[in-house]
Amino acid sequence: MSIQSHVAYGHAGNSAAVFPLQRLGHDVYPVLTVTFSNHTGYGTTRGPLIAPADVAEVINGIEDRGAFPGIDAVLSGYQGAETVGEVVLDAVARVKAANPAAIYCCDPVMGDTGRGFYVRDGIPEFMRDNVIPRADIATPNQFELEFLAGMPVVTQADLLTAVETVRMSGPRTVLVTSVLTADTPADSIQMVCVSDAGSWVVTTPMLPLTVRGGGDATAALFLAHTLTDGPRVALSRTAATMYAVLEATAAAGSAEMLLIPTQDAIAHPDERFEVADLA
C-alpha cells in the first residue's frame, strides 16, 4: 500500500512510485492524499487536497476487502499535515497487526540542500518525533538526514554517525540519497545504505538536471528490491535504475522523468556501478 500524493501530469508521489513497483511485479494499493494536475514546481497547480478523513476511508475500504493480511509493506512520502501522518501511522499499525511481517518504508519528505524546508512549520518535527521512530526503512536525502540526526554532515564519517543516530530512533535500514560530502569524488553523487547486514556506498556521475519525483521513485525502487533481495542488492539496483532514468531524461531535455520509456531499466537494471563496503 502506497499512501502519497498524486499528479495527473508528470511523475511525483504515487505517480512516480506506483509504476516502478508494478513493473517489478508488486501489486499496489495506491492511496491518494492529494490529486493535482501537476507538481507544484510549475508554480501553479489545480486539483484538491483530500481530507484526512477521506484518506482514512479509502484505507478502511481496502481493509474491508480483506487485503491487509496480504500487504507486505506500506510506503509513504510527502505528508502535508500531522493529521495525514496520523492516518498513515494508524494504517501501518493495522497492517502490521494483520501481517506482523509487513514493513513500513518512510520517505521523510521535508526539504533539500539549497531549498531548505518546503513543508509547513511543525511537519519536520512531527516526522522526526512521531513517524521515523515507527519506520522499518527510512530514505532521507542528506539535508533531511542532518535534521533527523540533529547534526551537520560534512564527511562520510559524519554521515555514518548521523545514520546511526537515526537508526537508534527506529528504522533499522536507512538509505541516504543525494549524498555530497567532502569524500564524494568530483562530478559525482552518492547513495549510502546502512542496515543490520552492513553499510555500503554507490557512486554515480552527476547529471546536469533536477527533477521532481526522483526521491519518490527511489524510495519505491529501494523498497521493492529490499523486499525481494535485501538492502545491498536494493542499493545497487536502485542506483542503476535511477541513473538510467535520469540519464535518458537529461538527454531528452525533459522536465519530467521518462519513467515509462525507460521501464526496461526498472525491470532489468544494469548494475554497472560498484557497491563499496563502508567500515
PABA-599539 format. One record per residue (C-alpha): residue in three letters; x, y, z. Coordinates in nm, 2 decimals. Example, Ala and Ser with C-alpha at 12.3 -4.5 7.8 and 13.67 -1.06 7.14 Angstrom:
<node><type>ALA</type><xx>1.23</xx><yy>-0.45</yy><zz>0.78</zz></node>
<node><type>SER</type><xx>1.37</xx><yy>-0.11</yy><zz>0.71</zz></node>
//
This chain:
<node><type>MET</type><xx>0.00</xx><yy>0.00</yy><zz>0.00</zz></node>
<node><type>SER</type><xx>0.14</xx><yy>0.34</yy><zz>-0.11</zz></node>
<node><type>ILE</type><xx>0.00</xx><yy>0.64</yy><zz>0.07</zz></node>
<node><type>GLN</type><xx>0.11</xx><yy>0.95</yy><zz>-0.12</zz></node>
<node><type>SER</type><xx>0.01</xx><yy>1.25</yy><zz>-0.34</zz></node>
<node><type>HIS</type><xx>-0.08</xx><yy>1.20</yy><zz>-0.70</zz></node>
<node><type>VAL</type><xx>-0.03</xx><yy>1.41</yy><zz>-1.01</zz></node>
<node><type>ALA</type><xx>-0.21</xx><yy>1.36</yy><zz>-1.34</zz></node>
<node><type>TYR</type><xx>0.07</xx><yy>1.53</yy><zz>-1.55</zz></node>
<node><type>GLY</type><xx>0.42</xx><yy>1.40</yy><zz>-1.49</zz></node>
<node><type>HIS</type><xx>0.57</xx><yy>1.19</yy><zz>-1.22</zz></node>
<node><type>ALA</type><xx>0.57</xx><yy>1.27</yy><zz>-0.85</zz></node>
<node><type>GLY</type><xx>0.43</xx><yy>1.10</yy><zz>-0.54</zz></node>
<node><type>ASN</type><xx>0.23</xx><yy>0.79</yy><zz>-0.63</zz></node>
<node><type>SER</type><xx>0.27</xx><yy>0.89</yy><zz>-0.99</zz></node>
<node><type>ALA</type><xx>0.64</xx><yy>0.82</yy><zz>-0.95</zz></node>
<node><type>ALA</type><xx>0.62</xx><yy>0.53</yy><zz>-0.71</zz></node>
<node><type>VAL</type><xx>0.34</xx><yy>0.30</yy><zz>-0.83</zz></node>
<node><type>PHE</type><xx>0.46</xx><yy>0.22</yy><zz>-1.18</zz></node>
<node><type>PRO</type><xx>0.81</xx><yy>0.11</yy><zz>-1.07</zz></node>
<node><type>LEU</type><xx>0.66</xx><yy>-0.11</yy><zz>-0.80</zz></node>
<node><type>GLN</type><xx>0.42</xx><yy>-0.27</yy><zz>-1.05</zz></node>
<node><type>ARG</type><xx>0.69</xx><yy>-0.31</yy><zz>-1.32</zz></node>
<node><type>LEU</type><xx>0.89</xx><yy>-0.51</yy><zz>-1.06</zz></node>
<node><type>GLY</type><xx>0.60</xx><yy>-0.74</yy><zz>-1.01</zz></node>
<node><type>HIS</type><xx>0.43</xx><yy>-0.59</yy><zz>-0.70</zz></node>
<node><type>ASP</type><xx>0.05</xx><yy>-0.54</yy><zz>-0.67</zz></node>
<node><type>VAL</type><xx>0.00</xx><yy>-0.19</yy><zz>-0.53</zz></node>
<node><type>TYR</type><xx>-0.29</xx><yy>-0.03</yy><zz>-0.35</zz></node>
<node><type>PRO</type><xx>-0.24</xx><yy>0.34</yy><zz>-0.42</zz></node>
<node><type>VAL</type><xx>-0.40</xx><yy>0.57</yy><zz>-0.16</zz></node>
<node><type>LEU</type><xx>-0.40</xx><yy>0.94</yy><zz>-0.27</zz></node>
<node><type>THR</type><xx>-0.36</xx><yy>1.23</yy><zz>-0.03</zz></node>
<node><type>VAL</type><xx>-0.39</xx><yy>1.49</yy><zz>-0.30</zz></node>
<node><type>THR</type><xx>-0.49</xx><yy>1.47</yy><zz>-0.66</zz></node>
<node><type>PHE</type><xx>-0.32</xx><yy>1.76</yy><zz>-0.85</zz></node>
<node><type>SER</type><xx>-0.29</xx><yy>1.84</yy><zz>-1.22</zz></node>
<node><type>ASN</type><xx>0.09</xx><yy>1.86</yy><zz>-1.18</zz></node>
<node><type>HIS</type><xx>0.36</xx><yy>1.90</yy><zz>-0.92</zz></node>
<node><type>THR</type><xx>0.40</xx><yy>2.24</yy><zz>-0.75</zz></node>
<node><type>GLY</type><xx>0.73</xx><yy>2.31</yy><zz>-0.92</zz></node>
<node><type>TYR</type><xx>0.54</xx><yy>2.45</yy><zz>-1.21</zz></node>
<node><type>GLY</type><xx>0.42</xx><yy>2.74</yy><zz>-1.00</zz></node>
<node><type>THR</type><xx>0.05</xx><yy>2.67</yy><zz>-1.04</zz></node>
<node><type>THR</type><xx>-0.15</xx><yy>2.35</yy><zz>-0.99</zz></node>
<node><type>ARG</type><xx>-0.51</xx><yy>2.25</yy><zz>-1.00</zz></node>
<node><type>GLY</type><xx>-0.70</xx><yy>1.99</yy><zz>-0.81</zz></node>
<node><type>PRO</type><xx>-0.80</xx><yy>1.91</yy><zz>-0.45</zz></node>
<node><type>LEU</type><xx>-0.63</xx><yy>1.82</yy><zz>-0.13</zz></node>
<node><type>ILE</type><xx>-0.80</xx><yy>1.51</yy><zz>0.01</zz></node>
<node><type>ALA</type><xx>-0.93</xx><yy>1.54</yy><zz>0.36</zz></node>
<node><type>PRO</type><xx>-0.75</xx><yy>1.31</yy><zz>0.61</zz></node>
<node><type>ALA</type><xx>-1.09</xx><yy>1.15</yy><zz>0.70</zz></node>
<node><type>ASP</type><xx>-1.14</xx><yy>1.07</yy><zz>0.33</zz></node>
<node><type>VAL</type><xx>-0.79</xx><yy>0.92</yy><zz>0.30</zz></node>
<node><type>ALA</type><xx>-0.87</xx><yy>0.71</yy><zz>0.61</zz></node>
<node><type>GLU</type><xx>-1.20</xx><yy>0.59</yy><zz>0.45</zz></node>
<node><type>VAL</type><xx>-1.01</xx><yy>0.47</yy><zz>0.14</zz></node>
<node><type>ILE</type><xx>-0.78</xx><yy>0.27</yy><zz>0.37</zz></node>
<node><type>ASN</type><xx>-1.08</xx><yy>0.14</yy><zz>0.56</zz></node>
<node><type>GLY</type><xx>-1.23</xx><yy>0.02</yy><zz>0.23</zz></node>
<node><type>ILE</type><xx>-0.91</xx><yy>-0.17</yy><zz>0.14</zz></node>
<node><type>GLU</type><xx>-0.93</xx><yy>-0.33</yy><zz>0.49</zz></node>
<node><type>ASP</type><xx>-1.30</xx><yy>-0.42</yy><zz>0.42</zz></node>
<node><type>ARG</type><xx>-1.18</xx><yy>-0.62</yy><zz>0.12</zz></node>
<node><type>GLY</type><xx>-0.97</xx><yy>-0.84</yy><zz>0.34</zz></node>
<node><type>ALA</type><xx>-0.64</xx><yy>-0.71</yy><zz>0.19</zz></node>
<node><type>PHE</type><xx>-0.44</xx><yy>-0.63</yy><zz>0.50</zz></node>
<node><type>PRO</type><xx>-0.30</xx><yy>-0.97</yy><zz>0.57</zz></node>
<node><type>GLY</type><xx>-0.15</xx><yy>-0.98</yy><zz>0.22</zz></node>
<node><type>ILE</type><xx>0.02</xx><yy>-0.64</yy><zz>0.24</zz></node>
<node><type>ASP</type><xx>0.39</xx><yy>-0.69</yy><zz>0.28</zz></node>
<node><type>ALA</type><xx>0.48</xx><yy>-0.32</yy><zz>0.30</zz></node>
<node><type>VAL</type><xx>0.34</xx><yy>0.03</yy><zz>0.35</zz></node>
<node><type>LEU</type><xx>0.52</xx><yy>0.31</yy><zz>0.17</zz></node>
<node><type>SER</type><xx>0.46</xx><yy>0.68</yy><zz>0.25</zz></node>
<node><type>GLY</type><xx>0.61</xx><yy>1.00</yy><zz>0.11</zz></node>
<node><type>TYR</type><xx>0.51</xx><yy>1.37</yy><zz>0.15</zz></node>
<node><type>GLN</type><xx>0.28</xx><yy>1.43</yy><zz>0.45</zz></node>
<node><type>GLY</type><xx>0.15</xx><yy>1.78</yy><zz>0.43</zz></node>
<node><type>ALA</type><xx>-0.02</xx><yy>1.78</yy><zz>0.78</zz></node>
<node><type>GLU</type><xx>0.01</xx><yy>1.60</yy><zz>1.11</zz></node>
<node><type>THR</type><xx>-0.34</xx><yy>1.47</yy><zz>1.06</zz></node>
<node><type>VAL</type><xx>-0.23</xx><yy>1.29</yy><zz>0.74</zz></node>
<node><type>GLY</type><xx>0.07</xx><yy>1.15</yy><zz>0.92</zz></node>
<node><type>GLU</type><xx>-0.16</xx><yy>1.01</yy><zz>1.19</zz></node>
<node><type>VAL</type><xx>-0.37</xx><yy>0.84</yy><zz>0.92</zz></node>
<node><type>VAL</type><xx>-0.06</xx><yy>0.68</yy><zz>0.78</zz></node>
<node><type>LEU</type><xx>0.06</xx><yy>0.56</yy><zz>1.12</zz></node>
<node><type>ASP</type><xx>-0.28</xx><yy>0.42</yy><zz>1.20</zz></node>
<node><type>ALA</type><xx>-0.27</xx><yy>0.23</yy><zz>0.87</zz></node>
<node><type>VAL</type><xx>0.08</xx><yy>0.10</yy><zz>0.94</zz></node>
<node><type>ALA</type><xx>-0.03</xx><yy>-0.03</yy><zz>1.28</zz></node>
<node><type>ARG</type><xx>-0.33</xx><yy>-0.20</yy><zz>1.14</zz></node>
<node><type>VAL</type><xx>-0.15</xx><yy>-0.36</yy><zz>0.85</zz></node>
<node><type>LYS</type><xx>0.12</xx><yy>-0.49</yy><zz>1.09</zz></node>
<node><type>ALA</type><xx>-0.15</xx><yy>-0.63</yy><zz>1.32</zz></node>
<node><type>ALA</type><xx>-0.29</xx><yy>-0.83</yy><zz>1.03</zz></node>
<node><type>ASN</type><xx>0.06</xx><yy>-0.92</yy><zz>0.89</zz></node>
<node><type>PRO</type><xx>0.34</xx><yy>-0.90</yy><zz>1.15</zz></node>
<node><type>ALA</type><xx>0.60</xx><yy>-0.95</yy><zz>0.88</zz></node>
<node><type>ALA</type><xx>0.49</xx><yy>-0.63</yy><zz>0.70</zz></node>
<node><type>ILE</type><xx>0.73</xx><yy>-0.34</yy><zz>0.70</zz></node>
<node><type>TYR</type><xx>0.69</xx><yy>0.04</yy><zz>0.68</zz></node>
<node><type>CYS</type><xx>0.91</xx><yy>0.24</yy><zz>0.45</zz></node>
<node><type>CYS</type><xx>0.90</xx><yy>0.61</yy><zz>0.51</zz></node>
<node><type>ASP</type><xx>1.04</xx><yy>0.87</yy><zz>0.27</zz></node>
<node><type>PRO</type><xx>1.06</xx><yy>1.17</yy><zz>0.51</zz></node>
<node><type>VAL</type><xx>1.00</xx><yy>1.44</yy><zz>0.25</zz></node>
<node><type>MET</type><xx>1.08</xx><yy>1.77</yy><zz>0.41</zz></node>
<node><type>GLY</type><xx>1.33</xx><yy>1.97</yy><zz>0.21</zz></node>
<node><type>ASP</type><xx>1.66</xx><yy>1.97</yy><zz>0.03</zz></node>
<node><type>THR</type><xx>2.00</xx><yy>2.13</yy><zz>0.01</zz></node>
<node><type>GLY</type><xx>1.98</xx><yy>2.47</yy><zz>-0.15</zz></node>
<node><type>ARG</type><xx>1.60</xx><yy>2.49</yy><zz>-0.10</zz></node>
<node><type>GLY</type><xx>1.57</xx><yy>2.44</yy><zz>0.28</zz></node>
<node><type>PHE</type><xx>1.25</xx><yy>2.31</yy><zz>0.42</zz></node>
<node><type>TYR</type><xx>0.95</xx><yy>2.33</yy><zz>0.18</zz></node>
<node><type>VAL</type><xx>0.69</xx><yy>2.18</yy><zz>0.42</zz></node>
<node><type>ARG</type><xx>0.50</xx><yy>2.39</yy><zz>0.67</zz></node>
<node><type>ASP</type><xx>0.62</xx><yy>2.46</yy><zz>1.02</zz></node>
<node><type>GLY</type><xx>0.58</xx><yy>2.16</yy><zz>1.26</zz></node>
<node><type>ILE</type><xx>0.60</xx><yy>1.89</yy><zz>0.99</zz></node>
<node><type>PRO</type><xx>0.97</xx><yy>1.83</yy><zz>1.02</zz></node>
<node><type>GLU</type><xx>0.94</xx><yy>1.78</yy><zz>1.40</zz></node>
<node><type>PHE</type><xx>0.64</xx><yy>1.56</yy><zz>1.36</zz></node>
<node><type>MET</type><xx>0.83</xx><yy>1.35</yy><zz>1.11</zz></node>
<node><type>ARG</type><xx>1.13</xx><yy>1.32</yy><zz>1.33</zz></node>
<node><type>ASP</type><xx>0.95</xx><yy>1.25</yy><zz>1.66</zz></node>
<node><type>ASN</type><xx>0.64</xx><yy>1.05</yy><zz>1.55</zz></node>
<node><type>VAL</type><xx>0.69</xx><yy>0.90</yy><zz>1.21</zz></node>
<node><type>ILE</type><xx>1.05</xx><yy>0.80</yy><zz>1.17</zz></node>
<node><type>PRO</type><xx>1.05</xx><yy>0.60</yy><zz>1.50</zz></node>
<node><type>ARG</type><xx>0.77</xx><yy>0.38</yy><zz>1.36</zz></node>
<node><type>ALA</type><xx>0.95</xx><yy>0.31</yy><zz>1.03</zz></node>
<node><type>ASP</type><xx>1.15</xx><yy>0.00</yy><zz>0.94</zz></node>
<node><type>ILE</type><xx>1.31</xx><yy>0.17</yy><zz>0.64</zz></node>
<node><type>ALA</type><xx>1.38</xx><yy>0.54</yy><zz>0.60</zz></node>
<node><type>THR</type><xx>1.50</xx><yy>0.71</yy><zz>0.28</zz></node>
<node><type>PRO</type><xx>1.61</xx><yy>1.07</yy><zz>0.37</zz></node>
<node><type>ASN</type><xx>1.82</xx><yy>1.28</yy><zz>0.14</zz></node>
<node><type>GLN</type><xx>2.13</xx><yy>1.43</yy><zz>0.30</zz></node>
<node><type>PHE</type><xx>1.96</xx><yy>1.75</yy><zz>0.41</zz></node>
<node><type>GLU</type><xx>1.68</xx><yy>1.56</yy><zz>0.57</zz></node>
<node><type>LEU</type><xx>1.93</xx><yy>1.32</yy><zz>0.74</zz></node>
<node><type>GLU</type><xx>2.10</xx><yy>1.62</yy><zz>0.90</zz></node>
<node><type>PHE</type><xx>1.77</xx><yy>1.74</yy><zz>1.05</zz></node>
<node><type>LEU</type><xx>1.67</xx><yy>1.40</yy><zz>1.17</zz></node>
<node><type>ALA</type><xx>2.01</xx><yy>1.34</yy><zz>1.34</zz></node>
<node><type>GLY</type><xx>2.05</xx><yy>1.69</yy><zz>1.46</zz></node>
<node><type>MET</type><xx>2.40</xx><yy>1.73</yy><zz>1.32</zz></node>
<node><type>PRO</type><xx>2.58</xx><yy>1.86</yy><zz>1.01</zz></node>
<node><type>VAL</type><xx>2.72</xx><yy>1.61</yy><zz>0.76</zz></node>
<node><type>VAL</type><xx>3.05</xx><yy>1.72</yy><zz>0.61</zz></node>
<node><type>THR</type><xx>3.24</xx><yy>1.40</yy><zz>0.57</zz></node>
<node><type>GLN</type><xx>3.14</xx><yy>1.04</yy><zz>0.51</zz></node>
<node><type>ALA</type><xx>3.22</xx><yy>0.96</yy><zz>0.88</zz></node>
<node><type>ASP</type><xx>2.98</xx><yy>1.24</yy><zz>0.98</zz></node>
<node><type>LEU</type><xx>2.71</xx><yy>1.07</yy><zz>0.76</zz></node>
<node><type>LEU</type><xx>2.76</xx><yy>0.73</yy><zz>0.91</zz></node>
<node><type>THR</type><xx>2.73</xx><yy>0.89</yy><zz>1.26</zz></node>
<node><type>ALA</type><xx>2.41</xx><yy>1.07</yy><zz>1.16</zz></node>
<node><type>VAL</type><xx>2.27</xx><yy>0.75</yy><zz>1.02</zz></node>
<node><type>GLU</type><xx>2.34</xx><yy>0.56</yy><zz>1.34</zz></node>
<node><type>THR</type><xx>2.16</xx><yy>0.83</yy><zz>1.53</zz></node>
<node><type>VAL</type><xx>1.85</xx><yy>0.78</yy><zz>1.31</zz></node>
<node><type>ARG</type><xx>1.87</xx><yy>0.40</yy><zz>1.33</zz></node>
<node><type>MET</type><xx>1.87</xx><yy>0.41</yy><zz>1.70</zz></node>
<node><type>SER</type><xx>1.54</xx><yy>0.60</yy><zz>1.69</zz></node>
<node><type>GLY</type><xx>1.37</xx><yy>0.33</yy><zz>1.50</zz></node>
<node><type>PRO</type><xx>1.44</xx><yy>0.23</yy><zz>1.14</zz></node>
<node><type>ARG</type><xx>1.70</xx><yy>-0.04</yy><zz>1.11</zz></node>
<node><type>THR</type><xx>1.76</xx><yy>0.03</yy><zz>0.74</zz></node>
<node><type>VAL</type><xx>1.84</xx><yy>0.38</yy><zz>0.62</zz></node>
<node><type>LEU</type><xx>1.91</xx><yy>0.48</yy><zz>0.26</zz></node>
<node><type>VAL</type><xx>2.06</xx><yy>0.83</yy><zz>0.22</zz></node>
<node><type>THR</type><xx>2.02</xx><yy>0.99</yy><zz>-0.12</zz></node>
<node><type>SER</type><xx>2.18</xx><yy>1.29</yy><zz>-0.28</zz></node>
<node><type>VAL</type><xx>2.50</xx><yy>1.24</yy><zz>-0.08</zz></node>
<node><type>LEU</type><xx>2.76</xx><yy>1.51</yy><zz>-0.14</zz></node>
<node><type>THR</type><xx>3.03</xx><yy>1.51</yy><zz>0.13</zz></node>
<node><type>ALA</type><xx>3.40</xx><yy>1.61</yy><zz>0.13</zz></node>
<node><type>ASP</type><xx>3.47</xx><yy>1.25</yy><zz>0.05</zz></node>
<node><type>THR</type><xx>3.24</xx><yy>1.23</yy><zz>-0.26</zz></node>
<node><type>PRO</type><xx>3.45</xx><yy>1.22</yy><zz>-0.58</zz></node>
<node><type>ALA</type><xx>3.44</xx><yy>1.52</yy><zz>-0.81</zz></node>
<node><type>ASP</type><xx>3.14</xx><yy>1.54</yy><zz>-1.05</zz></node>
<node><type>SER</type><xx>2.97</xx><yy>1.25</yy><zz>-0.87</zz></node>
<node><type>ILE</type><xx>2.68</xx><yy>1.19</yy><zz>-0.64</zz></node>
<node><type>GLN</type><xx>2.63</xx><yy>0.90</yy><zz>-0.40</zz></node>
<node><type>MET</type><xx>2.38</xx><yy>0.69</yy><zz>-0.22</zz></node>
<node><type>VAL</type><xx>2.46</xx><yy>0.53</yy><zz>0.12</zz></node>
<node><type>CYS</type><xx>2.27</xx><yy>0.24</yy><zz>0.28</zz></node>
<node><type>VAL</type><xx>2.32</xx><yy>0.11</yy><zz>0.63</zz></node>
<node><type>SER</type><xx>2.13</xx><yy>-0.18</yy><zz>0.78</zz></node>
<node><type>ASP</type><xx>2.19</xx><yy>-0.46</yy><zz>1.03</zz></node>
<node><type>ALA</type><xx>2.36</xx><yy>-0.65</yy><zz>0.75</zz></node>
<node><type>GLY</type><xx>2.62</xx><yy>-0.39</yy><zz>0.67</zz></node>
<node><type>SER</type><xx>2.69</xx><yy>-0.04</yy><zz>0.53</zz></node>
<node><type>TRP</type><xx>2.76</xx><yy>0.04</yy><zz>0.16</zz></node>
<node><type>VAL</type><xx>2.80</xx><yy>0.33</yy><zz>-0.08</zz></node>
<node><type>VAL</type><xx>2.75</xx><yy>0.36</yy><zz>-0.45</zz></node>
<node><type>THR</type><xx>2.88</xx><yy>0.64</yy><zz>-0.66</zz></node>
<node><type>THR</type><xx>2.74</xx><yy>0.76</yy><zz>-0.99</zz></node>
<node><type>PRO</type><xx>2.82</xx><yy>1.05</yy><zz>-1.22</zz></node>
<node><type>MET</type><xx>2.65</xx><yy>1.38</yy><zz>-1.15</zz></node>
<node><type>LEU</type><xx>2.39</xx><yy>1.46</yy><zz>-1.42</zz></node>
<node><type>PRO</type><xx>2.30</xx><yy>1.81</yy><zz>-1.53</zz></node>
<node><type>LEU</type><xx>1.94</xx><yy>1.82</yy><zz>-1.42</zz></node>
<node><type>THR</type><xx>1.70</xx><yy>1.85</yy><zz>-1.13</zz></node>
<node><type>VAL</type><xx>1.37</xx><yy>1.67</yy><zz>-1.14</zz></node>
<node><type>ARG</type><xx>1.07</xx><yy>1.64</yy><zz>-0.90</zz></node>
<node><type>GLY</type><xx>0.97</xx><yy>1.29</yy><zz>-0.80</zz></node>
<node><type>GLY</type><xx>1.31</xx><yy>1.14</yy><zz>-0.82</zz></node>
<node><type>GLY</type><xx>1.31</xx><yy>1.07</yy><zz>-0.44</zz></node>
<node><type>ASP</type><xx>0.96</xx><yy>0.91</yy><zz>-0.47</zz></node>
<node><type>ALA</type><xx>1.08</xx><yy>0.67</yy><zz>-0.74</zz></node>
<node><type>THR</type><xx>1.40</xx><yy>0.60</yy><zz>-0.55</zz></node>
<node><type>ALA</type><xx>1.21</xx><yy>0.50</yy><zz>-0.23</zz></node>
<node><type>ALA</type><xx>0.98</xx><yy>0.28</yy><zz>-0.42</zz></node>
<node><type>LEU</type><xx>1.26</xx><yy>0.10</yy><zz>-0.61</zz></node>
<node><type>PHE</type><xx>1.46</xx><yy>0.05</yy><zz>-0.29</zz></node>
<node><type>LEU</type><xx>1.16</xx><yy>-0.09</yy><zz>-0.10</zz></node>
<node><type>ALA</type><xx>1.07</xx><yy>-0.33</yy><zz>-0.39</zz></node>
<node><type>HIS</type><xx>1.43</xx><yy>-0.47</yy><zz>-0.42</zz></node>
<node><type>THR</type><xx>1.47</xx><yy>-0.49</yy><zz>-0.04</zz></node>
<node><type>LEU</type><xx>1.16</xx><yy>-0.70</yy><zz>-0.01</zz></node>
<node><type>THR</type><xx>1.29</xx><yy>-0.95</yy><zz>-0.26</zz></node>
<node><type>ASP</type><xx>1.67</xx><yy>-0.94</yy><zz>-0.23</zz></node>
<node><type>GLY</type><xx>1.78</xx><yy>-0.74</yy><zz>0.07</zz></node>
<node><type>PRO</type><xx>1.93</xx><yy>-0.39</yy><zz>0.11</zz></node>
<node><type>ARG</type><xx>2.27</xx><yy>-0.43</yy><zz>-0.05</zz></node>
<node><type>VAL</type><xx>2.12</xx><yy>-0.56</yy><zz>-0.38</zz></node>
<node><type>ALA</type><xx>1.85</xx><yy>-0.30</yy><zz>-0.35</zz></node>
<node><type>LEU</type><xx>2.11</xx><yy>-0.02</yy><zz>-0.33</zz></node>
<node><type>SER</type><xx>2.29</xx><yy>-0.15</yy><zz>-0.64</zz></node>
<node><type>ARG</type><xx>1.97</xx><yy>-0.19</yy><zz>-0.85</zz></node>
<node><type>THR</type><xx>1.81</xx><yy>0.14</yy><zz>-0.73</zz></node>
<node><type>ALA</type><xx>2.13</xx><yy>0.34</yy><zz>-0.82</zz></node>
<node><type>ALA</type><xx>2.14</xx><yy>0.17</yy><zz>-1.16</zz></node>
<node><type>THR</type><xx>1.78</xx><yy>0.23</yy><zz>-1.25</zz></node>
<node><type>MET</type><xx>1.77</xx><yy>0.59</yy><zz>-1.13</zz></node>
<node><type>TYR</type><xx>2.09</xx><yy>0.67</yy><zz>-1.32</zz></node>
<node><type>ALA</type><xx>1.94</xx><yy>0.52</yy><zz>-1.64</zz></node>
<node><type>VAL</type><xx>1.61</xx><yy>0.70</yy><zz>-1.60</zz></node>
<node><type>LEU</type><xx>1.78</xx><yy>1.04</yy><zz>-1.52</zz></node>
<node><type>GLU</type><xx>2.04</xx><yy>1.00</yy><zz>-1.80</zz></node>
<node><type>ALA</type><xx>1.76</xx><yy>0.94</yy><zz>-2.05</zz></node>
<node><type>THR</type><xx>1.56</xx><yy>1.23</yy><zz>-1.91</zz></node>
<node><type>ALA</type><xx>1.86</xx><yy>1.47</yy><zz>-1.93</zz></node>
<node><type>ALA</type><xx>1.94</xx><yy>1.36</yy><zz>-2.29</zz></node>
<node><type>ALA</type><xx>1.59</xx><yy>1.43</yy><zz>-2.39</zz></node>
<node><type>GLY</type><xx>1.58</xx><yy>1.77</yy><zz>-2.22</zz></node>
<node><type>SER</type><xx>1.26</xx><yy>1.66</yy><zz>-2.04</zz></node>
<node><type>ALA</type><xx>1.12</xx><yy>1.84</yy><zz>-1.74</zz></node>
<node><type>GLU</type><xx>0.96</xx><yy>1.52</yy><zz>-1.62</zz></node>
<node><type>MET</type><xx>1.13</xx><yy>1.18</yy><zz>-1.56</zz></node>
<node><type>LEU</type><xx>1.10</xx><yy>0.94</yy><zz>-1.85</zz></node>
<node><type>LEU</type><xx>0.98</xx><yy>0.65</yy><zz>-1.63</zz></node>
<node><type>ILE</type><xx>0.77</xx><yy>0.48</yy><zz>-1.90</zz></node>
<node><type>PRO</type><xx>1.02</xx><yy>0.49</yy><zz>-2.19</zz></node>
<node><type>THR</type><xx>1.30</xx><yy>0.36</yy><zz>-1.95</zz></node>
<node><type>GLN</type><xx>1.09</xx><yy>0.08</yy><zz>-1.80</zz></node>
<node><type>ASP</type><xx>1.34</xx><yy>-0.18</yy><zz>-1.91</zz></node>
<node><type>ALA</type><xx>1.59</xx><yy>-0.02</yy><zz>-1.68</zz></node>
<node><type>ILE</type><xx>1.34</xx><yy>-0.07</yy><zz>-1.40</zz></node>
<node><type>ALA</type><xx>1.28</xx><yy>-0.43</yy><zz>-1.47</zz></node>
<node><type>HIS</type><xx>1.64</xx><yy>-0.52</yy><zz>-1.57</zz></node>
<node><type>PRO</type><xx>1.88</xx><yy>-0.27</yy><zz>-1.41</zz></node>
<node><type>ASP</type><xx>2.23</xx><yy>-0.26</yy><zz>-1.55</zz></node>
<node><type>GLU</type><xx>2.43</xx><yy>-0.29</yy><zz>-1.22</zz></node>
<node><type>ARG</type><xx>2.75</xx><yy>-0.13</yy><zz>-1.35</zz></node>
<node><type>PHE</type><xx>2.82</xx><yy>0.09</yy><zz>-1.06</zz></node>
<node><type>GLU</type><xx>3.03</xx><yy>-0.07</yy><zz>-0.78</zz></node>
<node><type>VAL</type><xx>2.88</xx><yy>-0.10</yy><zz>-0.44</zz></node>
<node><type>ALA</type><xx>3.16</xx><yy>-0.05</yy><zz>-0.19</zz></node>
<node><type>ASP</type><xx>3.16</xx><yy>-0.16</yy><zz>0.17</zz></node>
<node><type>LEU</type><xx>3.19</xx><yy>0.10</yy><zz>0.44</zz></node>
<node><type>ALA</type><xx>3.36</xx><yy>0.04</yy><zz>0.77</zz></node>
//
